[in-house]
């Protein structure tokens, strides 16, 4: 009876520790250009930082701590910094000219953080006089020091669904931050062929993480608190799993299978996965590895599958994510820029990111044509402009910087 009690207590403790975690990330790491500070200028300005929440996480608590400094010219009774999450205000700070620097710690209600990408916004209204004022006077500014700001998230992992379709959508989710972690258990750690197939599987994992940072490790046994990949021929796999109390089909040929992570013979971690990639011989292991890494259509909603044949599709030259080639038109939508409305005196900029082929040679007097379809308010003044720059703000003095007038006349 005592041994049974200890076994139950061990299972409970392992299950509890395995899926509770805390992560702290500097705010600037959520920005595309890794800017170290945010400058909010003019009488009204706003800047938004997208923060991802993986489907795998159940947020329990989130706290953001940030530092700011504002102009000593501001009027305290008319200047305010507002922090919003998905448009919902969670904090208001009066901007004081007497104490122009401060540090704020604000709790983010977990109910406001949805699975996917969430917008954390810093918005200011700031004035330097009660009478007529220049709406973009030099003294109207507030700077958020996001390189010295931290987002702390406490979360629990949801149980891993026992279906292969959860691999790209749930397990290897690019929204996981600050990085992914995967451990390999491979038959014969010195086998050149199997190590090569482990590299193929790792490349498929990196692809599903959208090439964000992933830490890979290699061990002879299950590594707890991390997803594991078990790779090898069936004899090795069967003996390994039998000791863990896991059974697999011995006559399935090439096989992909997912199960909850076995820590001991009767102990499972439901919050991490063991993905089994195996076959009767080395050719079938290769088939299963390549299927896992490169299969482009969805995995089935079952816990295992038996690949029979694998063929690589024809790959066109210069194909790849956000890769542009000459003499072809690309809608902004294909470059992750949907229809967007700029509001206020100093709205957030929007960026289009793309790549050019490594052998792309830009010749003299060669240009890229940019066609914009936009509308603006009829009441805008003559000095209103839409800036289009091929570089970030720090390079806008470049002679190729263009300014498009939006004169309402």
N, C-alpha and C positions, 0 to 999 in steps of 0.2 A: 504493500500500500504506500509506503514511504517513497519507494522508487517511482511508483506511478505518479505521485504528487510532484516529485522533483522533475520528472519528464514533462508533465503538463506546464509547470512553472517555467521550465527552460524554453518550451515552445512559445509560451506567451511572451516572454522577455525578448526572444529573438524576433518574433513577429512585430513587437512594438518598436524595437530599436531599428529595425530594417527600414521602416517607412516614414519615420519622423526625421526631418532635416531642417537646417537653417542655412541660408545662403546670403552673403553680403556682396554687393557689386557696386562699384563706383558708377554714378549716373552717366558719366561721359561715354562709358562703354556701350550704351544703348543707342548712341548717335551714329549715323552712317559715316561721318567724317572724323569721328573721335575728337570733336571740339572740346577744349578745356574750360570754356566759359560761354555764357549766353549774355549778349548785350541787348537789353530792351530799351529802345529809344523812342522819342516823340511822346505825345500826350497819351497814346494808347498803343500797346504792342503785346504780342503774345508769341510764345515759343512752345512747341509740343515735342515731347520725347515719347516714341513708341516703346512700350514695355510688353514683352511676351509672357504669356502664361500657358504652359504646356497642358494638354489634355490630361496628362498623367498626374498633375498636381492638384491637390485639394488645399487651397490657401486657407491657413488658419489665422495668420496675422501678418500685416505688412506695415513697416515703418520707414519713412523717408526722412533723412537728415540732410539739410543743405545750408550753405552759407551764401550770403549776399552782401553787396555793398551798393549804396545808392548815392546819387548826387546830393551835395550839401545845399543845393539851391532849391530843393523841393519844398513845397508846403505840406506839412504833416497832415493837416485837416482835409487835404484834397488829393493825397497821393497814397495809393494802396496797391499792394501786391496780393494777388489771389492765386491759390493753387487749386487746380481742378483735375479730376480723374474722369475721363470720358464725358467731359462737359459738366460734371457735378462739382461744385465748389466744396472743398474740404478744409480750407484755411484761408484767413485774411490777415495780412500784416500791414500795419501802418508804417509808411516810409518816413523816417524822421531825419531832418537835417542835422539835429544835434547828436544823434547816435546813428551815423550812416552805415554802420556795419552790424551784422547780426547773424545768428545761427538759429535755425528753426528745426524742430523735431515734430513731425506731424504723422499721426496714425492714418493709414488708408484702410477704410472699411473693406473687409474681404468680399462683401457682397457686390462691391463696385468693380471688382476685377474678374472679368470674364475670360473663358478659355479663348485663346487667340491673341491678338495684339490690342493693347489698351493704351490710351493716350493720357499721359501726364503733362499738364499744361501749366506754364507760368505766365500770368497775364498781369499787366500793370496799367493803371491810370495814374498819370503824374502831371503836376502843374507847378509853376514857379511864381504865379501871380494870380490875384483875384480878378484882374481886369483883362484887357485884350493881350494875348500872348502869341508868340510865334509857336505854331503847333509842333515844330521840330527844332526848337532851340537847343544849342549845345549842352545846356544844363539839365535837359530832360533825359536822364538815363538811369538805369538800374542794371547791375551785372550779377548774374547767378554763377557762383563758382562751382560748376558741376564736377570739376576734377577733385574737389574736396567734399563732395556730396555723396551720400551712400543710400542705397535702397536695401533694406533688410527684409527678407521674406522667410516666414516660418510656414512649412507646409507638410502635408502627409502624402505619401504616394498612394494612389488608387490601386486596387488589385489588377494584375495584368490579365486581360482577356485571353483565354486559351484558344486563340484562332490566329492563323498566319497573317491574316489581313491587318492585325494590330502591329505588325513589324514596322511598316513605314509610317503609319498614322499615329501610333501611340508610344512605341518603344524607342525608335530612333527618330525622335521629333526635333526638327531644327529650332523649335521655340524653347527647348531646354537650355537654361543658362546656369552658370557661366560656361560650362563645357559638358560634353558627353563622356561617359566612361564605359568601356567594354573590356572584358577579359576573355582570352582564348585558352582553351585546353585542347591541345593537338596531339595526335598519336605520333610518338617518335619525334621529340622536339628538334632533333638534328636531321630529320628527313627533308631533303631539299624540295621534293615535290609537294609534300604537305605544307611546308612553310610557304611555298609559292601559292598554294590554294588558299591558305590563310590570308595572304596578301590580297588575293582576289576578293575574298569575303570582306576584308577590311575596307577595300576601295568602295564596295557596294554600301557599306555602312556610312562611310564618309560622304558618299553621294546623297544618301537619304538625310544626313545631317546638314545638307546644303553646304558642305565643305567648311562648316564651322569647326571650332577646335574640339577634337576628340582625343582622349587619352586611352591608348591601347596597352594592354599588359598580356603577358603569357605565363601560364603556370601549369603545374602538374595536377592540380586539384581544383575544385570549385572555390572561387573567390567570393566571399559573402558580400552583401550590400551593393552588388553591381551585376548587371546583366552579363551572362556568360555564353560563349559560343563553344560547343563541343564538336570537334572536327576530326574525322578519321575513318578508317575502314570498320565494317560492321563488327568484326570479332572484338576489336578494341572497345568500340562504343558499347556493345552488349555487356561485356565484363565490367566496364566502368559503371554503367547505369544499374546493373544488378546489385552492386554493392550499396547503391543509393536507394534501392527499392523502387526503381523505375523500369517499366517493361516497354519494349518496342517490338514491332513486327520484324521477325528475323528473315522473312522472305519477301521483303518489299522492293528490293533493288535499290536504286538511288532514292534517298529519303530526306525530306525536310520536315522537322517536327519541332513543336514548341511545347514546353511544360513549365510549371512553376519551379523555381530554383530549389533543388534538393540540397539541404545543408547536412542532414544526417539521414539515416535510413528511414525514419518515420517523421522527419521534420522538413516542412516545405516553407519557403518564403514566397507567399503569393504576390508580393509586390515587385519581384524581379523575375526575369525569365531565363530559362536555359533553352537555347536554340541548338538543335541537333542537326548536323549536316554530315551525312554518311552515305555509304554504298558498299556493295559486296566486294568491289575491287577499286583500284586507284582511278580507273576511268569513270566509274560511277560517282566517286567522290568529286572528281573534276566536274562532272555534269551537274551534281547538286550544288557545288560551290558557285559555278557560273550562273546557274538559274537563280540562286539567291541574290547574287550581286547585280545582275543586269536585267532581270525580268521586268518588262515595262508595263505589263497589264497587272491589275490587282491580284494579290494573293487570295486564295479561297478562304471562306469563313469556316475553316476546319482547322484542327490542331496539327494535321500533317498532310503532306502531298508527296506524290511519287512522280518526279519528272522523267519523261521518256526520251525526249530529244530536245536539243538546244541548238539554235542557229542564230548567229549574230546578224542583225539587219545591215543592209548597206548604209554606210555612214557618208553623208555628203561632205565634201571639203568645206572647211570653216564652219561646220555645224557646232553648236554649243550654246549654252545659256547666254543671252544678251550679246551674242556675237553678230556684228554687222559686217556686211560685205558691200562693195561698191555697186552702183547702178541698181539699187533696190530700195523700195519705199517701206518704211516701218512705222505703223501707227503707234502713237505714244502708249496706247493701252498694252501693247506687247512688251513695253519697256517699264511696266509697273507704274505708269502715271495715268490715272483715271481723270475724268472731268473734275476740276477743282476750282473753288471760289476763293479769291483773295479778299479779305475784309480788313478794314482799319487802315491806319496811317502807315504802320510798319508790320505787315503780315509775315507769317512764316514763308521762307522760300521753299520751292519744290525742286527736286532734282531728277534728272534722267541719267541713269548709269548704264554704260554699254562698254563692250570690248571690241577691239579691232584685231584682225589677224596679225600674227607675228611678222609676216612678210609684206604687210601693207605698207606701200611706199607713197608718202604724200609728196606730190610734185608741186612745183611752183605754180601759183595762180590756180590751184585746185581747191574747190570749195564743197562744203556740204550744204544742201538747201534745207532750210527749216521752214515749214509751212504751219502757221498758227491760226487757229479759228477761235476767236474770243469775242466776248461782249463785255461792256462795262456800263456803269451807271451814267445816265445822261447829265447828271449834275456835277460830275467831276470837273475840277478846275484845270486851267491850261498847263500847270506845271506837274500834273500827274503823269507818271511814266511806268512802263513795264520794262524791267531790266532783264535782258537775256544774256547770260554769260557762259562761255565754255569752261570756266574755271570756278573754283570756290571763291568766296568773298575776298580772301586775302590776295587773289590774283586779278581782281577786277580792274586794275590799272593797265592790264595787258592791252596793246593796241587793237586786239581782235574783239574787245568788249563792245557790245552793241547796246544801244538804248532805243526802245520802241516807244514813240510818243502816243499818248492816249488823249490827245486834245479833244475835248467834247464838242468843239466847234466843227 
